């Protein structure tokens, strides 16, 4: 228990955590696009050959687009989340770091699915990775809301927020399961899932008032 008590210590500034997190997100979205390489043509003047090569690249474009939107969604919700705590402690710092570790892994399943779009395991792994990333974000959010939230925001919390948040990982796992039946259905599910939380959810509370402007 002494070890867990140590994690609850510390009053760390949120600015450095946000700056470090933004740096990781920026690197992730940069790595995603590196898989989109210019195709090599035997005949540099051939329009037909280039068109064929671009069609062949469509799965990579699609996997990149889906991942880019999801990572941006994570970044937006993460930015919103860091406006809620009064300060950070060591537990929040490590939960945030583990979440960022999951984000840093995203380029791998994205490249794998783009390279092997008809491979059911590759497409299924993509959904599993994003389900885990969403659960890591939920863990960070839950810890902040339960332990570090600013006092003026505590009465405004949505008591059903955790249940609503589980829509994300459930949907990604649905896509991962669907991949074993139809990879095309899995692609559709992955593309639609980030629309659930494309913006941070409203902060509804018992008094039905909006939170201060600083949390938007």
C-alpha positions, 0 to 999 in steps of 0.5 A: 500500500505504501507504493500506491500511496506514493503514486497519489503524491505530487502536485505536478503542473499540467502544462508540461504534461500537455506539451509532452502529450501534444508532441507524441500525438504530432509524431504519431500522425507524422508516422502514419503518413510515412506509409504512403510512398510514391509508387515506382513506375516502369514507364514514368509517362504511363497514365494507366500504370500510375492509375493502377498503382494508385488504385492499389494504394487505396487500402493504405490511403483508407487505413491512414485516413481512418487512423488519422481521424481517430488519433485526432479524436483522441487528441481533441478529447485528451486536450479537453480532459486535461482541462478538468484536473486541478493538478496532476500527480504521479498516478495521473502522469503514469496513466497518461504515459501508458495511454501515450504508449498505446498511441505510439503503437498505432502506426503499426496496425495501420500499416499492417492493415493497409498492406494486407487489407484482405487479411482477416487477422491484420484487419482484426488486430487494428480494431483490437489495438484501438479498443485497448487505446480507448480503454487506456483513455477511459482509465485516465479519464476515470482516475482524473474525474474520481481523484483530481477533478476541479471542485467547481466541476465535480457537481457537473459530472455525468454519472453515466459517463463511464457507461457511455464511454464504453461504446467506443471499445465495444464498437472497435471490438465489433469491427475486430470480430466482423473482420473474420466474416467480412473485412469490408464490414470491419472497415466501415465500422472502423470508419464510423466509430470515431463519429461517436466522440468526434467532439468531447461529450457534454458535461451534464450534471445534476444541476443541468448547468454548463461548465465554465468556459475554460473546460471547453 
